[in-house]
Amino acid sequence: MDQNETRWIISGYDNQPIYGNTHLPKASTRGILLICHGFKGYKDYGFFPHLAEFAAQRGLVTHRFNFSHSGMTNQLDTFERPDLFEIDTWTKQIYDLEQVATAVQTESLAGVKNSLPVTWFGHSRGGVTVLLAASHSLSCQPSRVICAAAPHTPCHLDESLRHQILADGFIESPSSRTGQVLRIARCWLEEIESDPQACDPCLAIKKLTCPTLLIHGETDQTVSLASAQALEQAAEGRAQLVTIPNASHTFNAQNPLDKDCIPPATQQMMKNVINFSLSI
């Protein structure tokens, strides 16, 4: 771990821990960046540590963290808390993001000085989380929002899987990375169906008044480019869309990612994130 990088733990939803890492600039601070992972993701996955490191080199105090119900800790080879992963919901993730943002605002974590801009970045499902959180009346708001490879709907399940999760109480979701058979409990779907508008990223992006950037790989096979286009359309001219040619869902980044072999698409994505975060 670099001398300008530290680990921390704060309390998240239902007092479960949020594990995080902070990367501090070696010179002057120009802004703050919060990095939110997606489904089955975690703070140490793929390009996240490298994005954080490069952002810090450009003057951004950067915090990457695991949502409290991600199932992940600092033990990288397994979902150490599959019981928490099973009962994750949008409400829990919004709460966690607010806790991290509040800790930054109050400088419990390295944070806001002299009204520096604060950017919330979310990859994949994390992009939905930042949109939903930024559209809520939270105690702290971002200066900018960036969504990378984000879906435009809160639920990807077809009707048969929706019926199965409600009837059985869960569906199985294997992890190809760890070999674990994880579960998704029906509380996630019940929350969406009880208030669909509150979980809709297209409605959320309509409410944003801060600068918003959408980044998407043109060859994303996990979340179609059409999702980014739908979000851009929903923003009604208030969001910028950047598409990266020949880029996958992870912008061609492998996991783990060697910092000496970062793919051009990953570099392009990170450059867009950092430049937008520093834009005036």
RORODO-422012 format. One line per 8 residues: number of its first residue (from 1); their letters; for each residue x, y, z of C-alpha. Coordinates in pm, whole numbers, plus 50000, padded with zeros to 5 digits. Layout:
N
NUM> A> X/Y/Z ~ ...
END
This chain:
280
1> MDQNETRW> 50000/50000/50000 ~ 50130/50346/49905 ~ 50221/50582/50187 ~ 49951/50821/50067 ~ 49686/50547/50092 ~ 49502/50456/50411 ~ 49229/50209/50507 ~ 48925/50290/50715
9> IISGYDNQ> 48597/50146/50841 ~ 48279/50340/50919 ~ 47932/50225/51012 ~ 47683/50166/50731 ~ 47326/50044/50705 ~ 47210/49845/51009 ~ 47550/49919/51169 ~ 47729/49693/50923
17> PIYGNTHL> 48083/49804/50833 ~ 48174/50000/50522 ~ 48534/49914/50432 ~ 48720/50187/50247 ~ 49052/50316/50117 ~ 49156/50679/50083 ~ 49415/50803/49835 ~ 49562/51144/49918
25> PKASTRGI> 49727/51383/49671 ~ 50096/51444/49726 ~ 50053/51811/49636 ~ 49757/52048/49658 ~ 49400/51916/49678 ~ 49172/52016/49391 ~ 48860/51813/49467 ~ 48707/51498/49612
33> LLICHGFK> 48611/51176/49432 ~ 48395/50894/49574 ~ 48408/50562/49385 ~ 48106/50328/49406 ~ 48129/49969/49277 ~ 47857/49768/49107 ~ 47686/49430/49144 ~ 47931/49168/49278
41> GYKDYGFF> 48196/49440/49262 ~ 48414/49571/49541 ~ 48657/49854/49604 ~ 48964/49653/49499 ~ 48814/49520/49177 ~ 48979/49580/48840 ~ 49040/49945/48760 ~ 48911/50095/49088
49> PHLAEFAA> 49246/50112/49273 ~ 49418/50252/48963 ~ 49147/50513/48902 ~ 49184/50618/49266 ~ 49562/50636/49240 ~ 49559/50836/48915 ~ 49291/51070/49050 ~ 49503/51138/49359
57> QRGLVTHR> 49799/51214/49135 ~ 49585/51483/48971 ~ 49490/51638/49304 ~ 49169/51455/49394 ~ 49125/51312/49745 ~ 48974/50979/49643 ~ 48770/50734/49851 ~ 48684/50387/49721
65> FNFSHSGM> 48468/50167/49941 ~ 48258/49853/49970 ~ 47888/49897/50031 ~ 47801/49748/50369 ~ 47589/49474/50212 ~ 47820/49395/49921 ~ 47935/49083/50105 ~ 48296/49194/50060
73> TNQLDTFE> 48552/49293/50323 ~ 48928/49335/50284 ~ 48945/48958/50218 ~ 48956/48970/49839 ~ 48929/48604/49740 ~ 48579/48545/49878 ~ 48246/48704/49959 ~ 48308/48681/50333
81> RPDLFEID> 47952/48792/50417 ~ 47720/48626/50165 ~ 47439/48670/50420 ~ 47464/49048/50376 ~ 47495/49024/49998 ~ 47167/48832/49994 ~ 46966/49112/50155 ~ 47118/49415/49981
89> TWTKQIYD> 46876/49678/49848 ~ 46889/50021/49685 ~ 46790/50182/50017 ~ 47090/50027/50191 ~ 47331/50148/49922 ~ 47187/50500/49923 ~ 47226/50509/50301 ~ 47588/50390/50279
97> LEQVATAV> 47679/50649/50017 ~ 47527/50920/50233 ~ 47732/50800/50531 ~ 48055/50818/50333 ~ 47966/51157/50185 ~ 47877/51291/50529 ~ 48205/51164/50673 ~ 48385/51351/50396
105> QTESLAGV> 48178/51666/50448 ~ 48250/51668/50821 ~ 48612/51566/50756 ~ 48582/51249/50961 ~ 48737/51120/50642 ~ 48972/51339/50440 ~ 48726/51579/50294 ~ 48598/51912/50184
113> KNSLPVTW> 48820/52214/50228 ~ 48740/52557/50089 ~ 48428/52432/49910 ~ 48614/52196/49678 ~ 48396/52007/49429 ~ 48283/51658/49527 ~ 48224/51403/49249 ~ 48028/51081/49292
121> FGHSRGGV> 48138/50809/49049 ~ 47948/50482/49009 ~ 48024/50185/48787 ~ 47745/49961/48658 ~ 47486/49919/48936 ~ 47689/50171/49136 ~ 47596/50424/48868 ~ 47230/50370/48950
129> TVLLAASH> 47308/50413/49319 ~ 47473/50752/49268 ~ 47181/50870/49056 ~ 46922/50759/49311 ~ 47121/50905/49602 ~ 47187/51236/49427 ~ 46816/51272/49346 ~ 46718/51225/49711
137> SLSCQPSR> 46707/51508/49961 ~ 47016/51393/50145 ~ 47214/51600/50392 ~ 47498/51634/50142 ~ 47492/51658/49765 ~ 47757/51603/49498 ~ 47898/51878/49282 ~ 47916/51636/48989
145> VICAAAPH> 47791/51285/48908 ~ 47956/51028/48680 ~ 47792/50700/48574 ~ 48004/50442/48392 ~ 47836/50146/48220 ~ 47518/50206/48421 ~ 47183/50039/48344 ~ 46875/50252/48292
153> TPCHLDES> 46642/50028/48494 ~ 46658/49915/48858 ~ 46572/49551/48782 ~ 46703/49325/48504 ~ 46495/49018/48591 ~ 46243/48880/48345 ~ 45892/48784/48456 ~ 45977/48422/48531
161> LRHQILAD> 46265/48518/48761 ~ 46053/48784/48930 ~ 45791/48519/49002 ~ 46056/48277/49127 ~ 46220/48520/49368 ~ 45884/48620/49514 ~ 45764/48260/49541 ~ 46085/48103/49676
169> GFIESPSS> 46215/48402/49870 ~ 46540/48415/49673 ~ 46716/48332/49350 ~ 47068/48196/49317 ~ 47340/48408/49157 ~ 47671/48222/49122 ~ 47998/48413/49135 ~ 48232/48307/48856
177> RTGQVLRI> 48515/48481/49042 ~ 48492/48295/49373 ~ 48284/47990/49282 ~ 48029/48074/49552 ~ 47658/48033/49488 ~ 47526/48364/49617 ~ 47162/48448/49677 ~ 46949/48753/49606
185> ARCWLEEI> 46657/48777/49847 ~ 46313/48901/49752 ~ 46348/49213/49971 ~ 46541/49372/49682 ~ 46258/49315/49433 ~ 45986/49394/49688 ~ 46146/49734/49750 ~ 46144/49810/49378
193> ESDPQACD> 45786/49695/49326 ~ 45658/49881/49631 ~ 45779/50214/49489 ~ 45902/50181/49130 ~ 45949/50555/49079 ~ 46182/50588/49377 ~ 46412/50324/49225 ~ 46403/50446/48864
201> PCLAIKKL> 46738/50588/48743 ~ 46574/50761/48446 ~ 46345/50954/48679 ~ 46637/51021/48912 ~ 46857/51174/48643 ~ 46574/51410/48547 ~ 46595/51563/48895 ~ 46968/51632/48894
209> TCPTLLIH> 47086/51989/48860 ~ 47459/51919/48892 ~ 47681/51842/48590 ~ 47643/51476/48494 ~ 47863/51254/48279 ~ 47767/50917/48130 ~ 48050/50692/48007 ~ 47980/50369/47823
217> GETDQTVS> 48169/50112/47617 ~ 48032/50070/47266 ~ 48072/49691/47288 ~ 47946/49643/47644 ~ 47782/49298/47646 ~ 47658/49325/48006 ~ 47476/49659/47992 ~ 47390/49772/47642
225> LASAQALE> 47492/50115/47515 ~ 47117/50169/47473 ~ 47098/50209/47853 ~ 47336/50506/47845 ~ 47140/50654/47556 ~ 46816/50614/47753 ~ 46970/50791/48053 ~ 47101/51068/47829
233> QAAEGRAQ> 46756/51115/47678 ~ 46593/51115/48022 ~ 46832/51389/48136 ~ 46687/51616/47868 ~ 47012/51780/47767 ~ 47161/51806/48118 ~ 47395/51506/48088 ~ 47692/51445/47861
241> LVTIPNAS> 47746/51101/47706 ~ 48093/50976/47615 ~ 48116/50644/47431 ~ 48442/50451/47417 ~ 48500/50237/47105 ~ 48570/49866/47142 ~ 48523/49886/47520 ~ 48362/49618/47736
249> HTFNAQNP> 48158/49655/48054 ~ 48482/49701/48252 ~ 48639/49910/47975 ~ 48860/49610/47892 ~ 49017/49606/48239 ~ 49099/49264/48382 ~ 49074/49169/48749 ~ 49323/49206/48900
257> LDKDCIPP> 49467/49477/48678 ~ 49840/49529/48636 ~ 49910/49902/48656 ~ 50182/49859/48393 ~ 49938/49702/48144 ~ 49628/49921/48159 ~ 49425/49888/47837 ~ 49376/50201/47622
265> ATQQMMKN> 48997/50190/47675 ~ 49047/50186/48053 ~ 49290/50476/48029 ~ 49042/50672/47818 ~ 48762/50610/48067 ~ 48980/50716/48363 ~ 49096/51029/48182 ~ 48733/51130/48122
273> VINFSLSI> 48647/51070/48489 ~ 48937/51275/48620 ~ 48899/51562/48372 ~ 48526/51590/48438 ~ 48584/51582/48813 ~ 48830/51871/48780 ~ 48624/52074/48532 ~ 48496/52412/48643
END
